């Protein structure tokens, strides 16, 4: 195997390992849920709905 190709593949393997570790840490800390969605979006969505409702009532 070409040494450059081997180095590229090793680099990709390390990159995937680091990304997987980052996801595991984020799940453990509760930053993302099991479906890989950030947990803060639900709160932000509810806040946007409340803000829009207030704007409509203010008109």
PDB file of N, CA, C, O and CB in Angstrom:
ATOM      1  N   UNK A   1       0.848  -1.176   0.000  1.00  0.00           N
ATOM      2  CA  UNK A   1       0.000   0.000   0.000  1.00  0.00           C
ATOM      3  C   UNK A   1       0.894   1.240   0.000  1.00  0.00           C
ATOM      4  O   UNK A   1       1.921   1.292   0.677  1.00  0.00           O
ATOM      5  CB  UNK A   1      -0.965  -0.003   1.226  1.00  0.00           C
ATOM      6  N   UNK A   2       0.483   2.209  -0.760  1.00  0.00           N
ATOM      7  CA  UNK A   2       1.215   3.458  -0.858  1.00  0.00           C
ATOM      8  C   UNK A   2       1.256   4.140   0.519  1.00  0.00           C
ATOM      9  O   UNK A   2       0.252   4.173   1.231  1.00  0.00           O
ATOM     10  CB  UNK A   2       0.567   4.389  -1.918  1.00  0.00           C
ATOM     11  N   UNK A   3       2.415   4.677   0.881  1.00  0.00           N
ATOM     12  CA  UNK A   3       2.545   5.267   2.217  1.00  0.00           C
ATOM     13  C   UNK A   3       1.663   6.500   2.385  1.00  0.00           C
ATOM     14  O   UNK A   3       1.227   6.793   3.498  1.00  0.00           O
ATOM     15  CB  UNK A   3       4.000   5.635   2.489  1.00  0.00           C
ATOM     16  N   UNK A   4       1.394   7.226   1.305  1.00  0.00           N
ATOM     17  CA  UNK A   4       0.528   8.395   1.402  1.00  0.00           C
ATOM     18  C   UNK A   4      -0.925   7.977   1.634  1.00  0.00           C
ATOM     19  O   UNK A   4      -1.644   8.592   2.421  1.00  0.00           O
ATOM     20  CB  UNK A   4       0.641   9.250   0.132  1.00  0.00           C
ATOM     21  N   UNK A   5      -1.336   6.932   0.940  1.00  0.00           N
ATOM     22  CA  UNK A   5      -2.686   6.411   1.129  1.00  0.00           C
ATOM     23  C   UNK A   5      -2.855   5.865   2.543  1.00  0.00           C
ATOM     24  O   UNK A   5      -3.887   6.068   3.182  1.00  0.00           O
ATOM     25  CB  UNK A   5      -2.992   5.317   0.092  1.00  0.00           C
ATOM     26  N   UNK A   6      -1.839   5.178   3.013  1.00  0.00           N
ATOM     27  CA  UNK A   6      -1.888   4.632   4.369  1.00  0.00           C
ATOM     28  C   UNK A   6      -1.989   5.771   5.394  1.00  0.00           C
ATOM     29  O   UNK A   6      -2.767   5.677   6.343  1.00  0.00           O
ATOM     30  CB  UNK A   6      -0.634   3.756   4.649  1.00  0.00           C
ATOM     31  N   UNK A   7      -1.227   6.816   5.214  1.00  0.00           N
ATOM     32  CA  UNK A   7      -1.290   7.968   6.112  1.00  0.00           C
ATOM     33  C   UNK A   7      -2.646   8.648   6.071  1.00  0.00           C
ATOM     34  O   UNK A   7      -3.168   9.078   7.099  1.00  0.00           O
ATOM     35  CB  UNK A   7      -0.209   8.966   5.760  1.00  0.00           C
ATOM     36  N   UNK A   8      -3.214   8.744   4.868  1.00  0.00           N
ATOM     37  CA  UNK A   8      -4.540   9.340   4.725  1.00  0.00           C
ATOM     38  C   UNK A   8      -5.577   8.521   5.478  1.00  0.00           C
ATOM     39  O   UNK A   8      -6.408   9.079   6.194  1.00  0.00           O
ATOM     40  CB  UNK A   8      -4.926   9.453   3.244  1.00  0.00           C
ATOM     41  N   UNK A   9      -5.537   7.212   5.324  1.00  0.00           N
ATOM     42  CA  UNK A   9      -6.512   6.344   5.985  1.00  0.00           C
ATOM     43  C   UNK A   9      -6.355   6.377   7.506  1.00  0.00           C
ATOM     44  O   UNK A   9      -7.346   6.359   8.236  1.00  0.00           O
ATOM     45  CB  UNK A   9      -6.367   4.909   5.478  1.00  0.00           C
ATOM     46  N   UNK A  10      -5.125   6.424   7.971  1.00  0.00           N
ATOM     47  CA  UNK A  10      -4.897   6.523   9.418  1.00  0.00           C
ATOM     48  C   UNK A  10      -5.440   7.857   9.935  1.00  0.00           C
ATOM     49  O   UNK A  10      -6.057   7.908  10.999  1.00  0.00           O
ATOM     50  CB  UNK A  10      -3.379   6.385   9.752  1.00  0.00           C
ATOM     51  N   UNK A  11      -5.215   8.922   9.191  1.00  0.00           N
ATOM     52  CA  UNK A  11      -5.737  10.235   9.578  1.00  0.00           C
ATOM     53  C   UNK A  11      -7.255  10.252   9.633  1.00  0.00           C
ATOM     54  O   UNK A  11      -7.840  10.825  10.552  1.00  0.00           O
ATOM     55  CB  UNK A  11      -5.251  11.296   8.611  1.00  0.00           C
ATOM     56  N   UNK A  12      -7.896   9.623   8.648  1.00  0.00           N
ATOM     57  CA  UNK A  12      -9.359   9.548   8.644  1.00  0.00           C
ATOM     58  C   UNK A  12      -9.859   8.735   9.826  1.00  0.00           C
ATOM     59  O   UNK A  12     -10.861   9.098  10.442  1.00  0.00           O
ATOM     60  CB  UNK A  12      -9.867   8.936   7.333  1.00  0.00           C
ATOM     61  N   UNK A  13      -9.184   7.648  10.152  1.00  0.00           N
ATOM     62  CA  UNK A  13      -9.590   6.820  11.290  1.00  0.00           C
ATOM     63  C   UNK A  13      -9.500   7.621  12.589  1.00  0.00           C
ATOM     64  O   UNK A  13     -10.379   7.523  13.445  1.00  0.00           O
ATOM     65  CB  UNK A  13      -8.711   5.550  11.380  1.00  0.00           C
ATOM     66  N   UNK A  14      -8.451   8.401  12.732  1.00  0.00           N
ATOM     67  CA  UNK A  14      -8.295   9.239  13.929  1.00  0.00           C
ATOM     68  C   UNK A  14      -9.394  10.296  13.970  1.00  0.00           C
ATOM     69  O   UNK A  14      -9.966  10.563  15.027  1.00  0.00           O
ATOM     70  CB  UNK A  14      -6.894   9.914  13.954  1.00  0.00           C
ATOM     71  N   UNK A  15      -9.688  10.895  12.821  1.00  0.00           N
ATOM     72  CA  UNK A  15     -10.725  11.925  12.750  1.00  0.00           C
ATOM     73  C   UNK A  15     -12.091  11.363  13.156  1.00  0.00           C
ATOM     74  O   UNK A  15     -12.829  12.010  13.900  1.00  0.00           O
ATOM     75  CB  UNK A  15     -10.796  12.512  11.331  1.00  0.00           C
ATOM     76  N   UNK A  16     -12.427  10.179  12.678  1.00  0.00           N
ATOM     77  CA  UNK A  16     -13.701   9.542  13.024  1.00  0.00           C
ATOM     78  C   UNK A  16     -13.737   9.193  14.504  1.00  0.00           C
ATOM     79  O   UNK A  16     -14.775   9.339  15.150  1.00  0.00           O
ATOM     80  CB  UNK A  16     -13.927   8.276  12.174  1.00  0.00           C
ATOM     81  N   UNK A  17     -12.622   8.738  15.043  1.00  0.00           N
ATOM     82  CA  UNK A  17     -12.561   8.402  16.468  1.00  0.00           C
ATOM     83  C   UNK A  17     -12.780   9.639  17.331  1.00  0.00           C
ATOM     84  O   UNK A  17     -13.515   9.587  18.317  1.00  0.00           O
ATOM     85  CB  UNK A  17     -11.210   7.755  16.810  1.00  0.00           C
ATOM     86  N   UNK A  18     -12.153  10.738  16.970  1.00  0.00           N
ATOM     87  CA  UNK A  18     -12.305  11.980  17.729  1.00  0.00           C
ATOM     88  C   UNK A  18     -13.751  12.477  17.651  1.00  0.00           C
ATOM     89  O   UNK A  18     -14.309  12.923  18.654  1.00  0.00           O
ATOM     90  CB  UNK A  18     -11.334  13.063  17.202  1.00  0.00           C
ATOM     91  N   UNK A  19     -14.352  12.401  16.472  1.00  0.00           N
ATOM     92  CA  UNK A  19     -15.741  12.844  16.324  1.00  0.00           C
ATOM     93  C   UNK A  19     -16.676  11.965  17.149  1.00  0.00           C
ATOM     94  O   UNK A  19     -17.593  12.473  17.794  1.00  0.00           O
ATOM     95  CB  UNK A  19     -16.161  12.823  14.841  1.00  0.00           C
ATOM     96  N   UNK A  20     -16.455  10.662  17.133  1.00  0.00           N
ATOM     97  CA  UNK A  20     -17.277   9.750  17.931  1.00  0.00           C
ATOM     98  C   UNK A  20     -17.142  10.013  19.411  1.00  0.00           C
ATOM     99  O   UNK A  20     -18.126   9.964  20.149  1.00  0.00           O
ATOM    100  CB  UNK A  20     -16.910   8.318  17.637  1.00  0.00           C
ATOM    101  N   UNK A  21     -15.933  10.291  19.849  1.00  0.00           N
ATOM    102  CA  UNK A  21     -15.706  10.600  21.263  1.00  0.00           C
ATOM    103  C   UNK A  21     -16.410  11.898  21.650  1.00  0.00           C
ATOM    104  O   UNK A  21     -16.993  11.995  22.730  1.00  0.00           O
ATOM    105  CB  UNK A  21     -14.196  10.707  21.558  1.00  0.00           C
ATOM    106  N   UNK A  22     -16.356  12.887  20.772  1.00  0.00           N
ATOM    107  CA  UNK A  22     -17.028  14.159  21.054  1.00  0.00           C
ATOM    108  C   UNK A  22     -18.535  13.960  21.182  1.00  0.00           C
ATOM    109  O   UNK A  22     -19.166  14.570  22.045  1.00  0.00           O
ATOM    110  CB  UNK A  22     -16.721  15.187  19.951  1.00  0.00           C
ATOM    111  N   UNK A  23     -19.117  13.120  20.338  1.00  0.00           N
ATOM    112  CA  UNK A  23     -20.554  12.845  20.411  1.00  0.00           C
ATOM    113  C   UNK A  23     -20.886  12.123  21.706  1.00  0.00           C
ATOM    114  O   UNK A  23     -21.887  12.438  22.350  1.00  0.00           O
ATOM    115  CB  UNK A  23     -21.014  12.010  19.201  1.00  0.00           C
ATOM    116  N   UNK A  24     -20.061  11.158  22.097  1.00  0.00           N
ATOM    117  CA  UNK A  24     -20.310  10.425  23.340  1.00  0.00           C
ATOM    118  C   UNK A  24     -20.258  11.365  24.543  1.00  0.00           C
ATOM    119  O   UNK A  24     -21.096  11.270  25.440  1.00  0.00           O
ATOM    120  CB  UNK A  24     -19.285   9.289  23.510  1.00  0.00           C
ATOM    121  N   UNK A  25     -19.286  12.265  24.566  1.00  0.00           N
ATOM    122  CA  UNK A  25     -19.163  13.212  25.677  1.00  0.00           C
ATOM    123  C   UNK A  25     -20.370  14.150  25.700  1.00  0.00           C
ATOM    124  O   UNK A  25     -20.912  14.442  26.766  1.00  0.00           O
ATOM    125  CB  UNK A  25     -17.846  14.027  25.561  1.00  0.00           C
ATOM    126  N   UNK A  26     -20.791  14.620  24.525  1.00  0.00           N
ATOM    127  CA  UNK A  26     -21.943  15.523  24.463  1.00  0.00           C
ATOM    128  C   UNK A  26     -23.214  14.823  24.941  1.00  0.00           C
ATOM    129  O   UNK A  26     -24.037  15.433  25.624  1.00  0.00           O
ATOM    130  CB  UNK A  26     -22.137  16.049  23.030  1.00  0.00           C
ATOM    131  N   UNK A  27     -23.377  13.559  24.589  1.00  0.00           N
ATOM    132  CA  UNK A  27     -24.545  12.808  25.070  1.00  0.00           C
ATOM    133  C   UNK A  27     -24.481  12.635  26.575  1.00  0.00           C
ATOM    134  O   UNK A  27     -25.490  12.777  27.265  1.00  0.00           O
ATOM    135  CB  UNK A  27     -24.633  11.434  24.382  1.00  0.00           C
ATOM    136  N   UNK A  28     -23.311  12.331  27.079  1.00  0.00           N
ATOM    137  CA  UNK A  28     -23.159  12.107  28.517  1.00  0.00           C
ATOM    138  C   UNK A  28     -23.458  13.376  29.313  1.00  0.00           C
ATOM    139  O   UNK A  28     -24.057  13.320  30.387  1.00  0.00           O
ATOM    140  CB  UNK A  28     -21.742  11.614  28.830  1.00  0.00           C
ATOM    141  N   UNK A  29     -23.035  14.516  28.775  1.00  0.00           N
ATOM    142  CA  UNK A  29     -23.263  15.787  29.466  1.00  0.00           C
ATOM    143  C   UNK A  29     -24.668  16.321  29.234  1.00  0.00           C
ATOM    144  O   UNK A  29     -25.068  17.301  29.862  1.00  0.00           O
ATOM    145  CB  UNK A  29     -22.246  16.817  29.014  1.00  0.00           C
ATOM    146  N   UNK A  30     -25.428  15.686  28.337  1.00  0.00           N
ATOM    147  CA  UNK A  30     -26.793  16.115  28.074  1.00  0.00           C
ATOM    148  C   UNK A  30     -26.900  17.262  27.093  1.00  0.00           C
ATOM    149  O   UNK A  30     -27.937  17.921  27.030  1.00  0.00           O
ATOM    150  CB  UNK A  30     -27.441  16.503  29.341  1.00  0.00           C
ATOM    151  N   UNK A  31     -25.864  17.512  26.335  1.00  0.00           N
ATOM    152  CA  UNK A  31     -25.907  18.601  25.363  1.00  0.00           C
ATOM    153  C   UNK A  31     -26.727  18.236  24.130  1.00  0.00           C
ATOM    154  O   UNK A  31     -27.314  19.109  23.491  1.00  0.00           O
ATOM    155  CB  UNK A  31     -24.499  18.983  24.949  1.00  0.00           C
ATOM    156  N   UNK A  32     -26.766  16.951  23.799  1.00  0.00           N
ATOM    157  CA  UNK A  32     -27.610  16.467  22.708  1.00  0.00           C
ATOM    158  C   UNK A  32     -28.377  15.259  23.210  1.00  0.00           C
ATOM    159  O   UNK A  32     -27.925  14.559  24.117  1.00  0.00           O
ATOM    160  CB  UNK A  32     -26.765  16.111  21.438  1.00  0.00           C
ATOM    161  N   UNK A  33     -29.551  15.014  22.612  1.00  0.00           N
ATOM    162  CA  UNK A  33     -30.331  13.853  23.022  1.00  0.00           C
ATOM    163  C   UNK A  33     -29.996  12.665  22.121  1.00  0.00           C
ATOM    164  O   UNK A  33     -29.089  12.756  21.294  1.00  0.00           O
ATOM    165  CB  UNK A  33     -31.848  14.165  22.976  1.00  0.00           C
ATOM    166  N   UNK A  34     -30.703  11.575  22.270  1.00  0.00           N
ATOM    167  CA  UNK A  34     -30.383  10.344  21.549  1.00  0.00           C
ATOM    168  C   UNK A  34     -30.558  10.493  20.040  1.00  0.00           C
ATOM    169  O   UNK A  34     -29.904   9.785  19.274  1.00  0.00           O
ATOM    170  CB  UNK A  34     -31.251   9.210  22.053  1.00  0.00           C
ATOM    171  N   UNK A  35     -31.435  11.406  19.600  1.00  0.00           N
ATOM    172  CA  UNK A  35     -31.670  11.596  18.167  1.00  0.00           C
ATOM    173  C   UNK A  35     -30.725  12.628  17.560  1.00  0.00           C
ATOM    174  O   UNK A  35     -30.941  13.091  16.440  1.00  0.00           O
ATOM    175  CB  UNK A  35     -33.109  12.020  17.928  1.00  0.00           C
ATOM    176  N   UNK A  36     -29.682  12.985  18.297  1.00  0.00           N
ATOM    177  CA  UNK A  36     -28.638  13.898  17.825  1.00  0.00           C
ATOM    178  C   UNK A  36     -29.171  15.313  17.585  1.00  0.00           C
ATOM    179  O   UNK A  36     -28.653  16.029  16.729  1.00  0.00           O
ATOM    180  CB  UNK A  36     -28.019  13.360  16.542  1.00  0.00           C
ATOM    181  N   UNK A  37     -30.196  15.720  18.331  1.00  0.00           N
ATOM    182  CA  UNK A  37     -30.687  17.084  18.232  1.00  0.00           C
ATOM    183  C   UNK A  37     -30.270  17.838  19.481  1.00  0.00           C
ATOM    184  O   UNK A  37     -30.348  17.293  20.582  1.00  0.00           O
ATOM    185  CB  UNK A  37     -32.229  17.117  18.047  1.00  0.00           C
ATOM    186  N   UNK A  38     -29.830  19.077  19.335  1.00  0.00           N
ATOM    187  CA  UNK A  38     -29.504  19.858  20.532  1.00  0.00           C
ATOM    188  C   UNK A  38     -30.741  20.020  21.409  1.00  0.00           C
ATOM    189  O   UNK A  38     -31.842  20.209  20.893  1.00  0.00           O
ATOM    190  CB  UNK A  38     -28.936  21.244  20.145  1.00  0.00           C
ATOM    191  N   UNK A  39     -30.576  19.951  22.696  1.00  0.00           N
ATOM    192  CA  UNK A  39     -31.713  19.993  23.606  1.00  0.00           C
ATOM    193  C   UNK A  39     -32.295  21.394  23.751  1.00  0.00           C
ATOM    194  O   UNK A  39     -33.450  21.533  24.154  1.00  0.00           O
ATOM    195  CB  UNK A  39     -31.305  19.473  24.959  1.00  0.00           C
ATOM    196  N   UNK A  40     -31.538  22.426  23.437  1.00  0.00           N
ATOM    197  CA  UNK A  40     -32.019  23.787  23.641  1.00  0.00           C
ATOM    198  C   UNK A  40     -33.026  24.213  22.585  1.00  0.00           C
ATOM    199  O   UNK A  40     -33.722  25.207  22.788  1.00  0.00           O
ATOM    200  CB  UNK A  40     -30.860  24.746  23.651  1.00  0.00           C
ATOM    201  N   UNK A  41     -33.133  23.507  21.468  1.00  0.00           N
ATOM    202  CA  UNK A  41     -34.015  23.932  20.385  1.00  0.00           C
ATOM    203  C   UNK A  41     -35.480  23.918  20.803  1.00  0.00           C
ATOM    204  O   UNK A  41     -36.243  24.788  20.384  1.00  0.00           O
ATOM    205  CB  UNK A  41     -33.820  23.042  19.174  1.00  0.00           C
ATOM    206  N   UNK A  42     -35.886  22.953  21.617  1.00  0.00           N
ATOM    207  CA  UNK A  42     -37.277  22.880  22.037  1.00  0.00           C
ATOM    208  C   UNK A  42     -37.643  24.121  22.847  1.00  0.00           C
ATOM    209  O   UNK A  42     -38.712  24.701  22.655  1.00  0.00           O
ATOM    210  CB  UNK A  42     -37.531  21.601  22.860  1.00  0.00           C
ATOM    211  N   UNK A  43     -36.760  24.522  23.744  1.00  0.00           N
ATOM    212  CA  UNK A  43     -37.014  25.717  24.542  1.00  0.00           C
ATOM    213  C   UNK A  43     -37.044  26.964  23.663  1.00  0.00           C
ATOM    214  O   UNK A  43     -37.886  27.841  23.854  1.00  0.00           O
ATOM    215  CB  UNK A  43     -35.950  25.866  25.633  1.00  0.00           C
ATOM    216  N   UNK A  44     -36.138  27.042  22.711  1.00  0.00           N
ATOM    217  CA  UNK A  44     -36.093  28.195  21.822  1.00  0.00           C
ATOM    218  C   UNK A  44     -37.351  28.249  20.962  1.00  0.00           C
ATOM    219  O   UNK A  44     -37.878  29.331  20.704  1.00  0.00           O
ATOM    220  CB  UNK A  44     -34.837  28.146  20.935  1.00  0.00           C
ATOM    221  N   UNK A  45     -37.835  27.095  20.517  1.00  0.00           N
ATOM    222  CA  UNK A  45     -39.050  27.049  19.706  1.00  0.00           C
ATOM    223  C   UNK A  45     -40.247  27.554  20.510  1.00  0.00           C
ATOM    224  O   UNK A  45     -41.054  28.334  20.005  1.00  0.00           O
ATOM    225  CB  UNK A  45     -39.311  25.614  19.200  1.00  0.00           C
ATOM    226  N   UNK A  46     -40.357  27.112  21.754  1.00  0.00           N
ATOM    227  CA  UNK A  46     -41.456  27.555  22.619  1.00  0.00           C
ATOM    228  C   UNK A  46     -41.364  29.059  22.876  1.00  0.00           C
ATOM    229  O   UNK A  46     -42.380  29.754  22.887  1.00  0.00           O
ATOM    230  CB  UNK A  46     -41.438  26.783  23.959  1.00  0.00           C
ATOM    231  N   UNK A  47     -40.152  29.554  23.080  1.00  0.00           N
ATOM    232  CA  UNK A  47     -39.971  30.993  23.292  1.00  0.00           C
ATOM    233  C   UNK A  47     -40.380  31.784  22.055  1.00  0.00           C
ATOM    234  O   UNK A  47     -41.019  32.830  22.168  1.00  0.00           O
ATOM    235  CB  UNK A  47     -38.512  31.303  23.655  1.00  0.00           C
ATOM    236  N   UNK A  48     -40.013  31.289  20.875  1.00  0.00           N
ATOM    237  CA  UNK A  48     -40.385  31.984  19.639  1.00  0.00           C
ATOM    238  C   UNK A  48     -41.894  32.008  19.466  1.00  0.00           C
ATOM    239  O   UNK A  48     -42.448  33.010  19.013  1.00  0.00           O
ATOM    240  CB  UNK A  48     -39.727  31.315  18.423  1.00  0.00           C
ATOM    241  N   UNK A  49     -42.569  30.917  19.823  1.00  0.00           N
ATOM    242  CA  UNK A  49     -44.027  30.884  19.730  1.00  0.00           C
ATOM    243  C   UNK A  49     -44.653  31.898  20.685  1.00  0.00           C
ATOM    244  O   UNK A  49     -45.583  32.613  20.312  1.00  0.00           O
ATOM    245  CB  UNK A  49     -44.552  29.471  20.034  1.00  0.00           C
ATOM    246  N   UNK A  50     -44.146  31.959  21.914  1.00  0.00           N
ATOM    247  CA  UNK A  50     -44.670  32.919  22.888  1.00  0.00           C
ATOM    248  C   UNK A  50     -44.461  34.354  22.405  1.00  0.00           C
ATOM    249  O   UNK A  50     -45.353  35.193  22.521  1.00  0.00           O
ATOM    250  CB  UNK A  50     -43.997  32.718  24.259  1.00  0.00           C
ATOM    251  N   UNK A  51     -43.276  34.624  21.863  1.00  0.00           N
ATOM    252  CA  UNK A  51     -42.964  35.967  21.376  1.00  0.00           C
ATOM    253  C   UNK A  51     -43.884  36.343  20.216  1.00  0.00           C
ATOM    254  O   UNK A  51     -44.370  37.472  20.150  1.00  0.00           O
ATOM    255  CB  UNK A  51     -41.488  36.054  20.939  1.00  0.00           C
ATOM    256  N   UNK A  52     -44.124  35.401  19.299  1.00  0.00           N
ATOM    257  CA  UNK A  52     -45.002  35.670  18.162  1.00  0.00           C
ATOM    258  C   UNK A  52     -46.436  35.909  18.632  1.00  0.00           C
ATOM    259  O   UNK A  52     -47.131  36.771  18.094  1.00  0.00           O
ATOM    260  CB  UNK A  52     -44.958  34.502  17.160  1.00  0.00           C
ATOM    261  N   UNK A  53     -46.874  35.158  19.622  1.00  0.00           N
ATOM    262  CA  UNK A  53     -48.227  35.337  20.158  1.00  0.00           C
ATOM    263  C   UNK A  53     -48.375  36.724  20.786  1.00  0.00           C
ATOM    264  O   UNK A  53     -49.394  37.389  20.598  1.00  0.00           O
ATOM    265  CB  UNK A  53     -48.549  34.240  21.200  1.00  0.00           C
ATOM    266  N   UNK A  54     -47.360  37.155  21.530  1.00  0.00           N
ATOM    267  CA  UNK A  54     -47.392  38.481  22.138  1.00  0.00           C
ATOM    268  C   UNK A  54     -47.440  39.579  21.073  1.00  0.00           C
ATOM    269  O   UNK A  54     -48.148  40.574  21.231  1.00  0.00           O
ATOM    270  CB  UNK A  54     -46.171  38.678  23.042  1.00  0.00           C
ATOM    271  N   UNK A  55     -46.684  39.391  19.991  1.00  0.00           N
ATOM    272  CA  UNK A  55     -46.684  40.384  18.915  1.00  0.00           C
ATOM    273  C   UNK A  55     -48.061  40.482  18.266  1.00  0.00           C
ATOM    274  O   UNK A  55     -48.536  41.578  17.967  1.00  0.00           O
ATOM    275  CB  UNK A  55     -45.625  40.032  17.857  1.00  0.00           C
ATOM    276  N   UNK A  56     -48.702  39.324  18.048  1.00  0.00           N
ATOM    277  CA  UNK A  56     -50.035  39.334  17.444  1.00  0.00           C
ATOM    278  C   UNK A  56     -51.043  40.024  18.359  1.00  0.00           C
ATOM    279  O   UNK A  56     -51.893  40.783  17.893  1.00  0.00           O
ATOM    280  CB  UNK A  56     -50.496  37.902  17.137  1.00  0.00           C
ATOM    281  N   UNK A  57     -50.946  39.761  19.653  1.00  0.00           N
ATOM    282  CA  UNK A  57     -51.876  40.378  20.596  1.00  0.00           C
ATOM    283  C   UNK A  57     -51.645  41.882  20.727  1.00  0.00           C
ATOM    284  O   UNK A  57     -52.578  42.633  21.008  1.00  0.00           O
ATOM    285  CB  UNK A  57     -51.749  39.717  21.960  1.00  0.00           C
ATOM    286  N   UNK A  58     -50.422  42.312  20.525  1.00  0.00           N
ATOM    287  CA  UNK A  58     -50.090  43.725  20.675  1.00  0.00           C
ATOM    288  C   UNK A  58     -50.610  44.560  19.509  1.00  0.00           C
ATOM    289  O   UNK A  58     -50.722  45.780  19.633  1.00  0.00           O
ATOM    290  CB  UNK A  58     -48.586  43.897  20.801  1.00  0.00           C
ATOM    291  N   UNK A  59     -50.923  43.944  18.405  1.00  0.00           N
ATOM    292  CA  UNK A  59     -51.382  44.699  17.222  1.00  0.00           C
ATOM    293  C   UNK A  59     -52.786  45.182  17.388  1.00  0.00           C
ATOM    294  O   UNK A  59     -53.325  45.831  16.491  1.00  0.00           O
ATOM    295  CB  UNK A  59     -51.289  43.855  15.973  1.00  0.00           C
TER     296      UNK A  59
END
